[in-house]
Amino acid sequence: MITTNQNTSSVSLSATRKAVSAFFFVHGFIFASWASRIPNVQQNLQLNDSSLGSVLFTLPVGLLVSLPLSGWMVSRFGSRRLAIVSVISYALILPLIGLATQVWQLVVVLFFFGLASNLVNISVNTQAVAVESLYQRSIMSAFHGLWSLAGFCSASIATMFIALHLSVWQHFSISCIFALLLLSIAYRFLLSEDVKTSGSEEAKPLFAMPDKHLFLLGLIAFCGMICEGTMFDWSGIYFARVVQAPSAITTLGYTVFMSTMAGGRFVGDLLATKLGTFRIIQLNGVLISTGYFLAVAFPTIVPATIGFLIIGLGVSTIVPLIYGAAGKSQTMPPSMALASVSTISFVGFLLGPPMVGFISEATSLRGSFSVVAILGILTTVLASVVKQRVKRQKAA
């Protein structure tokens, strides 16, 4: 449970939820600003698919490097302080991506962009777990829905900026200013205390090995992260090169993907409550595979767009439901449990972009998307395993 503090007594719980929601929104908005302009960055630096895959590798490397530290830093300094510092840093790094004129410059900036992103991820999700515990019902998927809604808004704005011929740096600078303005309003309403568990007062290692249940949750998120990350990094390129969409609508696939991912997350808590967490994740895997195979089999604008819509629904609730389940761990503090699961899941984010690039270079982009589709099937299988394991534990 959470100890009552000034945030929960003098400030309404509703205001706190809105503040955490704003941080999720800013995180999604900044990330989507970058993701929506990857084709432009590739063109500006004249990178082929393999080279782009190698460059994209540096962002999740930054994520991975920060993982052993993130859980410990939240436990040591509190999620509120770390969330404020990391989100501001994340926003300020974004314009630097647009200033990169050499590959090495982009690599360095993306490394720190990824590092800041994970610090945001763990600290803000720890805040979300704390708020969810106060509500005493599932609201995690709604928080992540705002992340996706921000991505949809950001992708739509990117389409407009591209039509107006704004440079990548100009676009990213405007996004940064917007993010900082929103943060300046929201930060004061964050919770100042995190969820306390039986192990919260013990010495906190830099990294805690997950138990079997957390490990399986991490594997599910691992598959989901590859499927989700492929959309973030390669959907625009797929529409430009494979679908051969007009330049004005190369962001269409990414935009519709973000729209259905946001919509799925806003209803995810309700569906999980009615049908069960792992039954929803089983369905997620089926939708992911269906969407990818549809886009691969019929690479024209209408079916590819429908396929990306379905993929958005498929990936929508995997990460928030897994994070919500991990945050309820009774064996370690939520921040440590989240960091443990994230360590496994973000390996998928680490491997996904270069894997797609290398397979595309060896075969085709359609071929690499087919491989990702198989991971959707694996998600369903793993969710079935965990579901049966939970049933056996309850029956014991």
Number of C-alpha atoms within 10 A of each C-alpha: 10 15 10 11 12 12 17 21 9 8 15 13 18 12 16 22 20 16 22 23 23 22 28 25 25 26 25 23 27 26 23 28 26 23 24 30 23 21 20 16 20 17 11 13 14 12 16 12 22 19 17 22 24 17 21 23 22 24 25 26 21 22 28 24 16 21 26 19 17 30 30 20 21 25 23 12 10 20 29 22 16 21 26 20 13 20 27 20 18 25 26 19 21 24 22 18 20 21 16 19 12 10 15 11 13 21 19 16 22 25 22 22 25 24 24 25 25 26 28 26 21 27 28 28 27 31 29 30 25 22 26 19 17 14 13 9 12 19 25 25 28 22 26 28 30 25 27 30 24 26 31 26 19 24 28 20 17 25 21 14 15 19 12 9 11 13 15 24 16 15 21 26 19 12 24 22 14 15 23 16 10 15 19 11 11 18 18 16 21 28 27 17 18 26 22 15 16 10 12 17 10 9 10 17 13 15 17 15 14 22 15 9 15 22 18 19 26 27 22 28 30 28 30 31 25 27 31 26 21 21 25 21 26 24 25 26 24 25 25 19 12 18 22 15 19 11 12 12 19 23 27 22 29 30 29 22 30 32 24 24 30 29 19 23 31 23 16 27 22 16 16 18 12 10 11 13 21 22 15 21 29 22 18 27 30 22 24 32 27 21 24 27 22 21 27 23 13 13 19 15 20 12 17 25 23 18 27 29 24 26 33 31 26 30 32 32 32 30 25 23 26 24 28 22 20 28 27 17 17 12 14 23 26 31 28 33 28 31 35 25 28 31 23 23 24 27 21 24 27 23 19 25 29 23 21 27 25 19 19 18 17 12 11 16 21 20 16 20 24 19 17 24 25 19 22 29 20 19 27 24 17 20 25 16 13 16 17 12 13 14 10 10 8 8 7 6
